[in-house]
Amino acid sequence: MNFEFTEEQIMIQQAARDFAQRDLITDVIERDAKAEFPTEHMKNLIKLGFLGMNVDPKYDGGGMDTVSYVLAMEEISKIDASVSVVMSVHNSLACYAIEKFGTEEQKQKYLIPLASGEIIGAFLLSEPEAGSDASSQRTTAEDMGDYYLVNGTKNFITSAKCGSIYILMAQTHPEKGHKGINAFIVEKDSTGITLGPHEDKMGMRSSDTHSVMFTDVKVPKENRLGEDGFGFKVAMKTLEGGRIGIASQALGIASGALERAIQYSKERKAFGKELYKHQAIAFKLSDMAVKVEAARYFCLKAAWLKDMGQDYGVASAMAKQYAADIAMEVTTEAVQIHGGYGYSKEYHVERLMREAKLTQIYEGTSEVQKIIISRSLLKD
Ligand SMILES: Cc1cc2nc3c(=O)[nH]c(=O)nc-3n(C[C@H](O)[C@H](O)[C@H](O)COP(=O)(O)OP(=O)(O)OC[C@H]3O[C@@H](n4cnc5c(N)ncnc54)[C@H](O)[C@@H]3O)c2cc1C
């Protein structure tokens, strides 16, 4: 067992840290307040090669491993999870689904521009009445011969507006249940697609979230991902890797809050001494650090399994559940350590706490992760 990172992994971590601490920090509070998309920062994210970072270089990707992805996600999420969610959905969901399940033609047409960051990808599974129970898809994709006719509504879609390519799940054979679902690559500009208003969210306010309506949208047959009826498997397998992204995002939010709490406890005095000299505060910091470190190991273990070509489904569920839950705990304690100042926008920790909450909800709630983990324990 080797706990050391390679030189390349350390370089990627440092590049992500520099980008976050130098660029993202400058306007993160303002963008959060205005719910403004980080358009300019996305250009730097592309220059860094972080959009498409795991894709094979033969499709213009960065060819970086999943461990590097975790390191970059943590650093960016310490400062701005609204940016890291775009990065996570793009890499783990959109690029992965096409690279893993796409035909060569689909890769040439869609993966290459996605992997170079020329266009952004989104993942459309959730519906107003199909969230945790994603198998009860109501959006339909009727087989019309050489195309599918799509009708329905997806909601809470990250990068719905900034994205050009959608990975869409829809039901083709309702009588077959989840085995009737198909996955498609859909161009956002297709006739019949309309977006709802930008969601006014609690956290990750500067990421782009909309509902997406499909009215008689024609999707060419060659845009189906995988065999007929394979769409639910595409979605579930893709989300296994997505969880590594969101787990590392939660880790970054927690470690960012811990760093801020440590710093503040050295600056602020109460009862004649710095906060950290009160053992109650020092012990809080210690508890927070243990949780952050454990979450880091979970994330890296899941990433390492993926890089080794081993099964990482349960490991990524454990990473996501644990990292998301401790992100909520650690950010709440960080606000507590900041006292009244923690409740003001200026000190960042209240925003980190709002961001942490979302990691317990999307890409499978914490309860859904427990379903996955417990099923794996109980199967014969
Ligand atoms: C900001 C944001 C961005 C998002 N981005 C995307 C995206 O890009 N693409 C996409 O497809 N989706 C996206 N989502 C949707 C997200 O994945 C869903 O909200 C999530 O899966 C939960 O579904 P739901 O909201 O319908 O809640 P429900 O499924 O209705 O769940 C409500 C509550 O019940 C619990 N629950 C449900 N079933 C069970 C059970 N069997 N046992 C125990 N507890 C249960 C849940 O854990 C939750 O606490 C996003 C959501 C948000 C808020």
The ligand as a Gaussian input file, in Angstrom:
#p B3LYP/6-31G(d) Opt

LIG

0 1
 C      -29.145000      21.950000      -6.992000
 C      -29.502000      20.606000      -7.532000
 C      -28.848000      20.142000      -8.660000
 C      -29.197000      18.905000      -9.207000
 N      -28.606000      18.496000     -10.370000
 C      -29.103000      17.393000     -11.011000
 C      -28.630000      17.032000     -12.317000
 O      -27.739000      17.671000     -12.883000
 N      -29.197000      15.957000     -12.938000
 C      -30.190000      15.226000     -12.358000
 O      -30.647000      14.273000     -12.973000
 N      -30.642000      15.532000     -11.116000
 C      -30.136000      16.599000     -10.441000
 N      -30.621000      16.946000      -9.198000
 C      -31.714000      16.172000      -8.619000
 C      -31.274000      15.337000      -7.438000
 O      -30.469000      14.269000      -7.878000
 C      -32.539000      14.868000      -6.706000
 O      -33.084000      16.012000      -6.076000
 C      -32.246000      13.791000      -5.695000
 O      -31.912000      12.591000      -6.344000
 C      -33.418000      13.525000      -4.746000
 O      -34.609000      13.369000      -5.446000
 P      -35.931000      14.194000      -5.009000
 O      -35.523000      15.618000      -4.901000
 O      -37.005000      13.842000      -5.930000
 O      -36.256000      13.693000      -3.544000
 P      -37.139000      12.347000      -3.171000
 O      -36.681000      11.199000      -3.991000
 O      -38.575000      12.713000      -3.233000
 O      -36.700000      12.148000      -1.673000
 C      -37.216000      12.938000      -0.598000
 C      -36.619000      12.389000       0.692000
 O      -37.030000      11.028000       0.876000
 C      -35.911000      10.188000       1.024000
 N      -36.182000       8.896000       0.417000
 C      -36.665000       8.642000      -0.822000
 N      -36.768000       7.318000      -1.016000
 C      -36.327000       6.712000       0.113000
 C      -36.182000       5.358000       0.540000
 N      -36.474000       4.340000      -0.282000
 N      -35.703000       5.111000       1.770000
 C      -35.378000       6.124000       2.592000
 N      -35.481000       7.439000       2.264000
 C      -35.951000       7.731000       1.038000
 C      -34.775000      10.912000       0.311000
 O      -33.511000      10.471000       0.771000
 C      -35.081000      12.357000       0.677000
 O      -34.596000      12.620000       1.957000
 C      -30.202000      18.127000      -8.588000
 C      -30.832000      18.592000      -7.423000
 C      -30.493000      19.814000      -6.897000
 C      -31.208000      20.281000      -5.669000

